[in-house]
Amino acid sequence: MRKIKFKIELVGEIDGVECIDSKVVKLLYLIDRYGSIYAASRSLGMAYSRAWELVSKLERALSTKIVERRRGGKGGGGAVLTSAGKAILEKYFSVYEKITGRKFEVSVLSDVYVPEVAYMGSNDPVVEKIFGIIRESLDTSIGIEWLGSGLGLSCISLGEADIAGIHLVDRDTGTYNIPYIEKMWLENSVVLVEGYLRDIGFITRRSLNYDDIIEGILSGELRIACRQRGSGTRTLLISILEKECRSRGLSFREVKQRIRGLDTEYKTHLDVVRAVASGEADVGLAIRWAAEQYRLDYLHVTWEHFDFVIRREILERRPIKEFLKVLSQDCRRIIEEFSGYRAKKNIGELVKIC
């Protein structure tokens, strides 16, 4: 019989939920070491989206920030562990050494791939098409992470993303994107680039009207497939449900306890559509193009503004110039290939944020 090797896995629980293990600890240690979630995840051979999931899960369990932005420095800042994050490392290392009699070790990959351009933000098939054209024309490496609009902006603020695609609607004013850039104090460090409009609506397997869908969601009769936290689509969904609760004299805080599916997090629009098509969910909010790929019933809700945020300091880089060129000169032709898209009159123009 071959030799069997045993190892100990130390796991930390918060209110019965496992959220701290060796993988999380290694990630936090390397974030602290490199000042970058991106570099830390690459060093571990971990998907960047997975790294954010682990950090977000821990922050939700603790109800406090573990990683925050460090202002200043090369690239405009970076990621840094909070005092809570550092305390977790110290506690884990101490308990691990007490149990095993040795120090906790962190090994990393020797060859870490870092793309020349990093897109982190909302999921969109047109974005994939645009970057495919840029890859061919410049023969450059481009990393794409479907993190959602909110995390895309966070990555911009950390200096880890070069471009973020966002479609975040302000619940109070109905204005897209600029209010969120202002809320994150990014006005002086980024530019907003006009993009295009996307048709977004409710997807179901059978034909339902708007009122039937809303009543079904609020009552818990219909299970909904949601995009991940921080995504523009999830933000729009919550805005719609809050508005409908107010019109009915209901408290959304109370109603959401019976809404089925709010705890789900699908990374892409196609993931949402597949969940509905397979019966995992009864309804989802997604773009029309995705619904048509699976020939599902579609009910229009709104035309949303899909724009791009780029860090000012990299505007002169060749891949960024090429991106702006393709967006302004070729995007009208590109979106003709996709149903549910409209080009803005000033697509590709840089917007001054006051």
VEXDREN-2710 file (C-alpha; in Angstrom, 1 decimal):
% VEXDREN-2710
k/r/px/py/pz
1/MET/0.0/0.0/0.0
2/ARG/1.2/3.5/-0.9
3/LYS/2.1/5.8/2.0
4/ILE/-0.7/8.0/3.2
5/LYS/0.0/11.5/4.2
6/PHE/-2.4/13.4/6.6
7/LYS/-2.7/17.1/7.0
8/ILE/-4.7/19.3/9.4
9/GLU/-7.1/22.0/8.1
10/LEU/-7.9/24.7/10.6
11/VAL/-11.3/26.2/9.9
12/GLY/-12.8/29.3/11.6
13/GLU/-16.6/29.6/12.0
14/ILE/-18.7/32.7/12.6
15/ASP/-22.2/32.0/13.9
16/GLY/-21.9/28.4/12.6
17/VAL/-20.8/29.5/9.1
18/GLU/-17.4/28.3/8.0
19/CYS/-15.7/31.4/6.4
20/ILE/-12.0/31.2/7.5
21/ASP/-9.7/28.4/6.2
22/SER/-6.1/28.1/5.0
23/LYS/-7.1/29.4/1.5
24/VAL/-8.7/32.6/2.9
25/VAL/-5.7/33.1/5.3
26/LYS/-3.2/32.7/2.4
27/LEU/-5.2/35.2/0.4
28/LEU/-5.3/37.8/3.2
29/TYR/-1.6/37.3/3.9
30/LEU/-0.6/37.9/0.3
31/ILE/-3.0/40.9/0.0
32/ASP/-1.1/42.4/3.0
33/ARG/2.2/41.5/1.4
34/TYR/1.6/42.8/-2.2
35/GLY/-1.0/45.5/-1.5
36/SER/-3.1/44.0/-4.3
37/ILE/-5.9/41.5/-4.4
38/TYR/-5.1/40.9/-8.1
39/ALA/-1.4/40.0/-7.4
40/ALA/-2.4/37.9/-4.4
41/SER/-5.0/35.9/-6.3
42/ARG/-2.6/35.4/-9.2
43/SER/0.2/34.2/-6.9
44/LEU/-2.2/31.5/-5.5
45/GLY/-3.4/30.5/-9.0
46/MET/-6.9/31.6/-7.9
47/ALA/-9.5/33.4/-10.1
48/TYR/-9.7/37.0/-9.2
49/SER/-13.5/36.7/-8.9
50/ARG/-13.1/33.9/-6.5
51/ALA/-10.7/36.0/-4.4
52/TRP/-13.4/38.7/-4.1
53/GLU/-16.0/36.1/-3.2
54/LEU/-13.9/34.9/-0.3
55/VAL/-13.2/38.4/0.9
56/SER/-16.9/39.5/0.5
57/LYS/-18.2/36.4/2.3
58/LEU/-15.9/37.0/5.3
59/GLU/-16.8/40.7/5.4
60/ARG/-20.5/39.8/5.4
61/ALA/-20.0/37.3/8.2
62/LEU/-18.1/39.8/10.3
63/SER/-20.2/42.8/9.3
64/THR/-17.0/44.8/8.9
65/LYS/-14.4/45.6/6.3
66/ILE/-11.4/43.3/5.9
67/VAL/-9.8/45.0/2.9
68/GLU/-9.9/48.7/2.0
69/ARG/-8.4/51.1/-0.4
70/ARG/-5.0/52.6/0.4
71/ARG/-4.8/56.1/-1.1
72/GLY/-1.6/57.5/-2.8
73/GLY/1.5/55.7/-4.0
74/LYS/2.3/54.2/-7.4
75/GLY/-0.9/53.4/-9.4
76/GLY/-3.0/55.6/-7.1
77/GLY/-3.1/53.3/-4.1
78/GLY/-3.9/49.7/-3.6
79/ALA/-5.4/47.2/-1.2
80/VAL/-4.6/47.0/2.5
81/LEU/-5.9/44.9/5.3
82/THR/-7.9/46.6/8.0
83/SER/-7.2/46.1/11.7
84/ALA/-9.8/43.4/11.6
85/GLY/-8.1/41.6/8.7
86/LYS/-4.7/41.7/10.5
87/ALA/-6.3/40.4/13.7
88/ILE/-7.7/37.4/11.8
89/LEU/-4.2/36.5/10.5
90/GLU/-2.6/36.9/13.9
91/LYS/-5.3/34.7/15.5
92/TYR/-5.2/32.0/12.8
93/PHE/-1.3/31.8/12.9
94/SER/-1.4/31.6/16.7
95/VAL/-3.9/28.8/16.9
96/TYR/-2.3/26.9/14.0
97/GLU/1.1/27.0/15.6
98/LYS/-0.4/25.9/19.0
99/ILE/-2.1/22.9/17.3
100/THR/0.6/21.8/14.9
101/GLY/3.7/22.9/16.6
102/ARG/4.9/24.7/13.5
103/LYS/4.4/28.0/11.8
104/PHE/1.8/28.5/9.0
105/GLU/3.5/28.6/5.6
106/VAL/2.4/30.3/2.4
107/SER/3.7/29.1/-0.9
108/VAL/3.1/31.0/-4.1
109/LEU/3.4/30.3/-7.8
110/SER/6.8/31.3/-9.3
111/ASP/5.3/32.4/-12.6
112/VAL/2.5/34.9/-12.3
113/TYR/0.6/35.9/-15.4
114/VAL/-0.4/39.6/-15.5
115/PRO/-2.3/40.8/-18.6
116/GLU/-1.4/44.1/-20.2
117/VAL/-5.0/45.4/-19.9
118/ALA/-7.4/44.4/-17.1
119/TYR/-11.2/44.8/-17.6
120/MET/-13.2/44.3/-14.4
121/GLY/-16.8/45.1/-14.3
122/SER/-20.2/44.2/-15.7
123/ASN/-20.8/41.2/-17.9
124/ASP/-21.6/42.0/-21.5
125/PRO/-21.2/40.2/-24.9
126/VAL/-20.4/43.4/-26.7
127/VAL/-17.5/44.0/-24.4
128/GLU/-16.1/40.5/-25.3
129/LYS/-16.4/41.4/-29.0
130/ILE/-14.6/44.7/-28.6
131/PHE/-11.7/43.2/-26.7
132/GLY/-11.5/40.3/-29.2
133/ILE/-10.9/42.9/-31.9
134/ILE/-8.3/44.7/-29.8
135/ARG/-6.4/41.5/-29.1
136/GLU/-6.2/40.8/-32.8
137/SER/-5.2/44.3/-33.9
138/LEU/-2.5/44.8/-31.2
139/ASP/-1.6/41.2/-30.3
140/THR/-1.9/42.2/-26.6
141/SER/-3.0/40.3/-23.5
142/ILE/-6.3/41.3/-22.0
143/GLY/-7.8/40.0/-18.7
144/ILE/-11.5/40.1/-18.3
145/GLU/-13.2/39.5/-15.0
146/TRP/-17.0/39.6/-14.7
147/LEU/-17.3/41.1/-11.3
148/GLY/-20.3/43.4/-11.7
149/SER/-20.4/47.2/-11.8
150/GLY/-19.9/47.9/-8.1
151/LEU/-16.8/45.7/-7.8
152/GLY/-15.5/47.0/-11.1
153/LEU/-15.5/50.5/-9.6
154/SER/-13.8/49.2/-6.5
155/CYS/-11.1/47.6/-8.6
156/ILE/-10.6/50.9/-10.4
157/SER/-10.2/52.7/-7.1
158/LEU/-7.6/50.1/-6.0
159/GLY/-5.7/50.6/-9.2
160/GLU/-6.2/46.9/-10.2
161/ALA/-8.5/47.5/-13.1
162/ASP/-7.8/49.6/-16.1
163/ILE/-11.3/49.7/-17.5
164/ALA/-14.6/49.0/-15.8
165/GLY/-18.0/48.6/-17.6
166/ILE/-20.8/49.9/-15.4
167/HIS/-24.6/50.4/-15.5
168/LEU/-25.5/51.5/-12.0
169/VAL/-28.8/53.5/-11.6
170/ASP/-29.2/55.8/-8.7
171/ARG/-32.4/54.8/-6.8
172/ASP/-33.3/58.4/-5.9
173/THR/-32.7/60.2/-9.1
174/GLY/-32.8/57.5/-11.8
175/THR/-29.4/58.8/-13.1
176/TYR/-26.9/56.3/-14.3
177/ASN/-23.3/55.8/-13.3
178/ILE/-22.0/59.3/-12.5
179/PRO/-23.6/59.4/-9.0
180/TYR/-21.7/56.2/-8.1
181/ILE/-18.4/57.6/-9.3
182/GLU/-19.0/60.6/-7.1
183/LYS/-20.0/58.4/-4.1
184/MET/-16.6/56.7/-4.4
185/TRP/-14.7/60.0/-4.7
186/LEU/-13.3/59.0/-8.1
187/GLU/-14.1/62.2/-10.0
188/ASN/-10.5/63.4/-10.3
189/SER/-8.9/60.1/-11.0
190/VAL/-11.1/58.6/-13.7
191/VAL/-13.0/59.5/-16.9
192/LEU/-16.4/58.3/-17.9
193/VAL/-16.7/57.1/-21.5
194/GLU/-20.1/57.1/-23.1
195/GLY/-21.1/53.6/-24.2
196/TYR/-24.5/52.3/-25.4
197/LEU/-28.0/51.3/-24.2
198/ARG/-29.1/47.8/-23.3
199/ASP/-32.6/46.4/-23.3
200/ILE/-33.1/44.7/-19.9
201/GLY/-36.2/42.9/-18.6
202/PHE/-37.7/39.9/-16.9
203/ILE/-37.2/36.4/-18.2
204/THR/-39.6/33.6/-17.7
205/ARG/-40.4/30.2/-19.2
206/ARG/-44.0/31.1/-19.7
207/SER/-45.7/34.4/-20.6
208/LEU/-46.5/36.5/-17.6
209/ASN/-47.4/40.2/-17.4
210/TYR/-45.5/42.7/-15.2
211/ASP/-47.9/42.6/-12.3
212/ASP/-48.0/38.8/-12.2
213/ILE/-44.1/38.7/-12.1
214/ILE/-43.9/41.3/-9.3
215/GLU/-46.6/39.7/-7.2
216/GLY/-45.0/36.3/-7.8
217/ILE/-41.6/37.5/-6.6
218/LEU/-42.9/39.5/-3.6
219/SER/-45.1/36.6/-2.4
220/GLY/-42.4/34.0/-2.9
221/GLU/-44.5/32.1/-5.4
222/LEU/-41.8/32.7/-8.1
223/ARG/-38.2/32.0/-7.3
224/ILE/-35.8/34.6/-8.8
225/ALA/-32.3/34.1/-10.1
226/CYS/-30.1/37.1/-9.1
227/ARG/-26.8/38.5/-10.3
228/GLN/-24.0/38.9/-7.8
229/ARG/-24.0/41.6/-5.1
230/GLY/-22.7/44.9/-6.4
231/SER/-23.8/44.2/-10.0
232/GLY/-25.8/46.8/-11.9
233/THR/-28.5/44.3/-12.7
234/ARG/-29.0/43.4/-9.0
235/THR/-29.0/47.1/-8.1
236/LEU/-31.8/47.7/-10.7
237/LEU/-33.7/44.6/-9.4
238/ILE/-33.7/45.8/-5.8
239/SER/-34.7/49.3/-6.9
240/ILE/-37.7/47.9/-8.8
241/LEU/-38.8/45.7/-5.9
242/GLU/-38.4/48.5/-3.3
243/LYS/-40.5/50.8/-5.6
244/GLU/-43.2/48.2/-6.0
245/CYS/-43.3/47.6/-2.2
246/ARG/-43.7/51.3/-1.6
247/SER/-46.6/51.5/-4.1
248/ARG/-48.3/48.7/-2.2
249/GLY/-47.7/50.2/1.3
250/LEU/-45.3/47.4/2.2
251/SER/-41.9/47.3/3.9
252/PHE/-39.3/45.9/1.6
253/ARG/-37.2/44.9/4.7
254/GLU/-40.1/42.6/5.8
255/VAL/-41.1/41.4/2.3
256/LYS/-37.6/40.3/1.3
257/GLN/-37.7/37.6/4.0
258/ARG/-40.2/35.7/1.9
259/ILE/-38.7/36.4/-1.5
260/ARG/-37.1/33.2/-2.8
261/GLY/-33.8/33.4/-4.6
262/LEU/-32.4/36.7/-3.3
263/ASP/-29.5/34.8/-1.8
264/THR/-28.4/33.5/-5.3
265/GLU/-25.5/35.1/-7.1
266/TYR/-25.0/34.3/-10.8
267/LYS/-22.0/35.9/-12.5
268/THR/-23.4/36.5/-16.0
269/HIS/-26.6/37.2/-17.8
270/LEU/-26.4/33.8/-19.5
271/ASP/-26.1/32.1/-16.1
272/VAL/-29.3/33.8/-15.0
273/VAL/-31.0/32.7/-18.2
274/ARG/-29.8/29.1/-17.9
275/ALA/-31.1/29.0/-14.3
276/VAL/-34.6/30.0/-15.5
277/ALA/-34.4/27.6/-18.5
278/SER/-33.4/24.7/-16.3
279/GLY/-36.0/25.3/-13.7
280/GLU/-33.6/26.3/-11.0
281/ALA/-35.5/29.6/-11.0
282/ASP/-38.8/30.9/-12.3
283/VAL/-37.8/34.4/-13.2
284/GLY/-34.7/36.5/-13.7
285/LEU/-33.7/40.0/-14.7
286/ALA/-31.3/40.0/-17.6
287/ILE/-30.6/41.6/-21.0
288/ARG/-32.8/40.7/-24.0
289/TRP/-29.9/39.2/-26.0
290/ALA/-29.3/36.6/-23.3
291/ALA/-33.0/35.6/-23.2
292/GLU/-33.1/35.1/-26.9
293/GLN/-30.2/32.7/-26.8
294/TYR/-32.5/30.3/-25.0
295/ARG/-35.8/31.4/-26.6
296/LEU/-37.4/32.3/-23.3
297/ASP/-40.2/34.7/-22.7
298/TYR/-39.0/38.3/-22.3
299/LEU/-40.7/41.3/-20.7
300/HIS/-39.0/44.7/-21.3
301/VAL/-38.3/46.8/-18.2
302/THR/-36.0/49.6/-19.3
303/TRP/-33.1/50.7/-21.5
304/GLU/-30.1/51.0/-19.3
305/HIS/-26.9/53.0/-19.8
306/PHE/-23.8/50.9/-20.1
307/ASP/-20.7/53.1/-19.9
308/PHE/-17.0/52.7/-19.2
309/VAL/-14.8/54.1/-16.5
310/ILE/-11.0/54.4/-17.2
311/ARG/-8.2/55.6/-14.9
312/ARG/-6.9/59.0/-16.1
313/GLU/-3.3/58.1/-15.7
314/ILE/-3.4/55.4/-18.4
315/LEU/-5.3/57.2/-21.1
316/GLU/-2.2/57.5/-23.2
317/ARG/-1.4/53.8/-23.2
318/ARG/-1.7/52.2/-26.6
319/PRO/-4.3/49.6/-25.7
320/ILE/-6.5/52.2/-24.1
321/LYS/-6.3/54.4/-27.1
322/GLU/-7.2/51.4/-29.3
323/PHE/-10.2/50.7/-27.0
324/LEU/-11.5/54.3/-27.4
325/LYS/-11.0/54.1/-31.1
326/VAL/-12.9/50.8/-31.5
327/LEU/-15.7/52.1/-29.2
328/SER/-16.1/55.4/-31.2
329/GLN/-15.5/54.1/-34.7
330/ASP/-16.6/50.5/-34.8
331/CYS/-19.1/49.9/-31.9
332/ARG/-22.1/51.0/-33.9
333/ARG/-21.4/48.2/-36.4
334/ILE/-20.6/45.7/-33.6
335/ILE/-23.8/46.1/-31.7
336/GLU/-25.9/45.5/-34.9
337/GLU/-24.9/41.8/-34.3
338/PHE/-26.6/41.8/-30.9
339/SER/-30.4/42.2/-30.3
340/GLY/-31.4/44.6/-27.6
341/TYR/-28.7/47.2/-28.1
342/ARG/-28.6/50.8/-29.2
343/ALA/-25.6/53.1/-29.7
344/LYS/-25.7/56.4/-28.0
345/LYS/-25.3/59.5/-30.2
346/ASN/-22.0/60.4/-28.4
347/ILE/-20.6/56.9/-28.0
348/GLY/-16.9/56.9/-27.3
349/GLU/-16.8/60.5/-25.9
350/LEU/-15.2/61.3/-22.6
351/VAL/-17.5/62.9/-20.1
352/LYS/-16.2/65.5/-17.7
353/ILE/-17.4/64.7/-14.1
354/CYS/-17.8/67.9/-12.1
END
